[in-house]
Amino acid sequence: LAGAGPHGLTQAATLAGWAVARAELAEGRCAEAAARLAPLVGQGLRGGHFAVRMPAVPCYIEALVLAGQGAEPHARTAVEEFMVWAAHTADPQAPAQLARCQALLAPTGQAAQWYEEALRRHEHAPGDFERARTQLLHGHWLRRRRRTREARGPLRDALIAFERCGADLWSGRVRGELRAAGETVPPPTGERPRGPGPLHTLTPQQQRIARCVAEGATNREVALRLSLSPRTVDHHLRNVFATLGIRSRTELVRWLDRT
């Protein structure tokens, strides 16, 4: 990231900045994430960077709101522009992400219905990662309004999904929310006793990729979740297949179901 900009590698610097911002957001460093995302999202026809401008809006809105900056005029403008983009993009996650943004910016009396709408829209999109992010925010919203018993359900679901994806930073954030809601949280999956088996011959990165793929994520979706390039995901996936002695994603799903 530090070396890309001075060498004129604008797109590389932009993608690296987005990856760092996503990690900051996962760690709960929301003000830093919002500041890093602001120039990537931009305003007006020439604002931001074409590669990430619209896809970064949901992260930007989440970071702004959780950092206490949701009243910024640009937040509403960014969501309005995202609404137009979501109506035409082929990204299946965009409709649910839009509803999630609306929930984050909505008055207290309207937020619940927007979270419910976002979760309904997730039913029509593949993969669990984005749904888990919505569940995390919904649980956080409920907990902050002292509805701790209601908050635990979506937070538990989010934790299960993030652990399946190997999204350790997001899992840690959910664990903090569950503890704040009075839940006794089990240790992370990686810290629980394990039995021997071929899965443990894979590297942690390969295990995360394998689990995401087994849930139905495409290489591009896995790359976005884990802040990797699609080429890196493809390389690791080929090694997973070779290590496990399988040839297809279908075999990978069956193999993981047996372990």
Secondary structure per residue as TSV (DSSP state, phi and psi in degrees):
chain	resnum	aa	ss	phi	psi
A	1	L	-	360.0	-43.6
A	2	A	T	-68.0	-32.1
A	3	G	T	-90.8	-16.8
A	4	A	T	-71.2	-46.8
A	5	G	G	-58.6	-53.7
A	6	P	G	-59.6	-21.9
A	7	H	G	-96.6	11.0
A	8	G	T	77.4	12.6
A	9	L	-	-88.2	70.0
A	10	T	H	-60.6	-47.7
A	11	Q	H	-66.5	-39.6
A	12	A	H	-61.9	-42.1
A	13	A	H	-65.2	-37.8
A	14	T	H	-64.7	-47.7
A	15	L	H	-65.3	-38.1
A	16	A	H	-66.3	-40.2
A	17	G	H	-62.8	-39.9
A	18	W	H	-64.9	-41.5
A	19	A	H	-62.7	-43.0
A	20	V	H	-64.2	-41.9
A	21	A	H	-62.5	-39.5
A	22	R	H	-64.3	-38.3
A	23	A	H	-66.8	-40.9
A	24	E	H	-61.9	-41.1
A	25	L	H	-64.2	-42.9
A	26	A	H	-62.1	-33.6
A	27	E	T	-81.7	-4.6
A	28	G	T	85.1	12.1
A	29	R	-	-90.6	69.6
A	30	C	H	-73.2	-38.0
A	31	A	H	-63.4	-40.7
A	32	E	H	-65.9	-41.5
A	33	A	H	-63.7	-42.3
A	34	A	H	-62.3	-42.9
A	35	A	H	-65.5	-36.0
A	36	R	H	-73.9	-34.1
A	37	L	H	-80.0	-26.9
A	38	A	H	-51.5	-50.4
A	39	P	H	-70.0	-21.4
A	40	L	H	-76.1	-33.7
A	41	V	H	-81.0	-45.8
A	42	G	-	62.4	-173.0
A	43	Q	S	-139.4	152.5
A	44	G	S	75.8	179.6
A	45	L	T	-63.9	-31.5
A	46	R	T	-104.6	9.7
A	47	G	-	-79.2	158.7
A	48	G	S	67.4	-163.1
A	49	H	-	-126.0	131.8
A	50	F	T	-57.2	-30.7
A	51	A	T	-68.3	-31.2
A	52	V	T	-131.7	-2.3
A	53	R	T	-52.1	-54.5
A	54	M	T	-78.5	-45.5
A	55	P	T	-58.3	-24.9
A	56	A	T	-83.3	-12.2
A	57	V	H	-57.9	-47.4
A	58	P	H	-57.4	-40.1
A	59	C	H	-65.5	-40.0
A	60	Y	H	-64.0	-44.8
A	61	I	H	-64.2	-43.9
A	62	E	H	-59.4	-46.4
A	63	A	H	-62.8	-44.3
A	64	L	H	-59.5	-49.5
A	65	V	H	-65.5	-45.8
A	66	L	H	-69.8	-20.7
A	67	A	T	-88.5	2.8
A	68	G	T	79.0	21.7
A	69	Q	-	-115.7	21.9
A	70	G	T	-66.0	-16.9
A	71	A	T	-82.3	-2.6
A	72	E	-	-58.4	132.0
A	73	P	H	-55.2	-33.9
A	74	H	H	-65.9	-25.0
A	75	A	H	-60.8	-49.3
A	76	R	H	-66.2	-39.5
A	77	T	H	-62.6	-43.0
A	78	A	H	-62.1	-39.7
A	79	V	H	-68.7	-38.2
A	80	E	H	-62.4	-40.9
A	81	E	H	-69.1	-36.7
A	82	F	H	-65.4	-34.6
A	83	M	H	-60.3	-42.9
A	84	V	H	-65.1	-45.1
A	85	W	H	-63.8	-42.1
A	86	A	H	-62.6	-28.9
A	87	A	T	-72.6	-16.0
A	88	H	T	-122.0	-15.1
A	89	T	-	-76.2	158.0
A	90	A	-	-88.9	-3.0
A	91	D	-	-66.0	114.8
A	92	P	T	-69.6	-16.2
A	93	Q	T	-84.0	-17.6
A	94	A	H	-57.7	-44.9
A	95	P	H	-59.2	-42.4
A	96	A	H	-69.2	-39.0
A	97	Q	H	-63.0	-38.1
A	98	L	H	-61.9	-46.7
A	99	A	H	-62.4	-35.5
A	100	R	H	-65.2	-42.1
A	101	C	H	-61.3	-42.3
A	102	Q	H	-61.5	-39.1
A	103	A	H	-63.5	-41.5
A	104	L	H	-64.4	-34.4
A	105	L	H	-96.5	-7.1
A	106	A	S	-74.3	153.4
A	107	P	-	-61.0	158.4
A	108	T	H	-51.5	-39.9
A	109	G	H	-71.0	-13.6
A	110	Q	H	-113.5	-12.1
A	111	A	H	-63.5	-41.4
A	112	A	H	-58.4	-43.4
A	113	Q	H	-68.6	-30.0
A	114	W	H	-72.4	-37.4
A	115	Y	H	-63.4	-42.2
A	116	E	H	-63.5	-38.8
A	117	E	H	-65.7	-41.3
A	118	A	H	-60.2	-43.8
A	119	L	H	-66.0	-35.4
A	120	R	H	-63.2	-41.5
A	121	R	H	-68.1	-31.4
A	122	H	H	-62.2	-25.6
A	123	E	T	-61.2	-23.0
A	124	H	T	-102.0	9.6
A	125	A	S	-123.9	145.2
A	126	P	S	-76.0	157.8
A	127	G	-	85.1	152.9
A	128	D	S	-104.4	-13.5
A	129	F	H	-63.3	-50.3
A	130	E	H	-66.7	-36.4
A	131	R	H	-60.3	-42.4
A	132	A	H	-63.0	-35.9
A	133	R	H	-64.5	-39.0
A	134	T	H	-66.5	-42.0
A	135	Q	H	-62.4	-39.2
A	136	L	H	-60.8	-47.9
A	137	L	H	-67.0	-37.9
A	138	H	H	-63.4	-45.9
A	139	G	H	-61.9	-40.7
A	140	H	H	-60.8	-44.6
A	141	W	H	-61.6	-44.0
A	142	L	H	-64.9	-43.6
A	143	R	H	-63.1	-41.6
A	144	R	H	-64.4	-20.0
A	145	R	T	-100.5	20.3
A	146	R	T	63.3	23.6
A	147	R	-	-100.1	58.2
A	148	T	H	-64.3	-38.0
A	149	R	H	-62.6	-41.5
A	150	E	H	-69.4	-31.2
A	151	A	H	-68.0	-29.7
A	152	R	H	-64.9	-35.0
A	153	G	H	-60.1	-58.6
A	154	P	H	-63.2	-31.7
A	155	L	H	-68.7	-39.8
A	156	R	H	-61.9	-44.2
A	157	D	H	-62.2	-40.3
A	158	A	H	-63.7	-41.2
A	159	L	H	-62.5	-44.3
A	160	I	H	-59.3	-46.4
A	161	A	H	-65.2	-44.7
A	162	F	H	-64.6	-38.6
A	163	E	H	-66.5	-36.9
A	164	R	H	-62.3	-36.3
A	165	C	H	-81.0	-10.2
A	166	G	T	72.4	23.8
A	167	A	-	-87.0	79.2
A	168	D	H	-63.0	-40.6
A	169	L	H	-63.6	-42.9
A	170	W	H	-66.6	-38.4
A	171	S	H	-60.0	-41.9
A	172	G	H	-62.4	-38.3
A	173	R	H	-65.3	-41.0
A	174	V	H	-65.4	-40.1
A	175	R	H	-59.3	-39.8
A	176	G	H	-62.3	-40.8
A	177	E	H	-65.1	-42.1
A	178	L	H	-64.4	-41.6
A	179	R	H	-63.2	-40.2
A	180	A	H	-65.5	-24.7
A	181	A	T	-89.4	7.3
A	182	G	T	86.7	15.2
A	183	E	-	-90.2	141.0
A	184	T	-	-85.3	115.0
A	185	V	-	-99.2	128.7
A	186	P	-	-67.6	160.2
A	187	P	-	-64.2	157.2
A	188	P	-	-55.4	151.4
A	189	T	G	-53.4	-41.7
A	190	G	G	-66.2	-16.1
A	191	E	G	-100.3	-1.8
A	192	R	S	-83.5	152.3
A	193	P	-	-58.8	139.6
A	194	R	-	-123.0	147.8
A	195	G	-	-92.1	162.7
A	196	P	-	-68.7	153.1
A	197	G	-	172.8	160.0
A	198	P	G	-58.1	-31.1
A	199	L	G	-55.9	-33.9
A	200	H	G	-82.1	1.6
A	201	T	G	-84.4	-11.7
A	202	L	S	-81.4	152.1
A	203	T	-	-71.2	160.3
A	204	P	H	-54.9	-39.2
A	205	Q	H	-64.6	-42.3
A	206	Q	H	-64.4	-38.4
A	207	Q	H	-63.1	-42.7
A	208	R	H	-62.5	-44.9
A	209	I	H	-64.5	-43.4
A	210	A	H	-60.3	-42.3
A	211	R	H	-68.5	-39.7
A	212	C	H	-63.0	-44.5
A	213	V	H	-64.4	-39.4
A	214	A	H	-64.6	-24.4
A	215	E	T	-81.8	-4.5
A	216	G	T	106.1	3.9
A	217	A	-	-72.6	142.5
A	218	T	-	-77.9	167.3
A	219	N	H	-58.0	-38.7
A	220	R	H	-65.5	-41.6
A	221	E	H	-66.0	-39.9
A	222	V	H	-63.1	-41.6
A	223	A	H	-59.7	-42.8
A	224	L	H	-66.9	-41.4
A	225	R	H	-62.9	-43.1
A	226	L	H	-102.0	7.6
A	227	S	T	57.3	48.0
A	228	L	-	-121.4	172.1
A	229	S	-	-88.5	151.0
A	230	P	H	-55.9	-34.6
A	231	R	H	-64.6	-40.2
A	232	T	H	-65.0	-41.6
A	233	V	H	-59.9	-45.5
A	234	D	H	-61.0	-41.3
A	235	H	H	-61.7	-48.1
A	236	H	H	-64.8	-38.2
A	237	L	H	-65.8	-39.1
A	238	R	H	-61.6	-40.1
A	239	N	H	-67.2	-35.9
A	240	V	H	-60.7	-48.4
A	241	F	H	-58.9	-43.4
A	242	A	H	-65.8	-42.6
A	243	T	H	-65.5	-40.6
A	244	L	H	-88.3	-8.2
A	245	G	T	71.5	37.3
A	246	I	-	-122.4	168.3
A	247	R	-	-125.9	-6.6
A	248	S	S	-146.8	164.7
A	249	R	H	-64.9	-35.3
A	250	T	H	-61.4	-43.3
A	251	E	H	-63.9	-35.3
A	252	L	H	-63.9	-43.3
A	253	V	H	-59.5	-47.0
A	254	R	H	-63.3	-40.4
A	255	W	H	-63.3	-45.8
A	256	L	H	-67.3	-33.4
A	257	D	H	-63.1	-28.0
A	258	R	H	-84.4	-14.9
A	259	T	-	-94.7	360.0
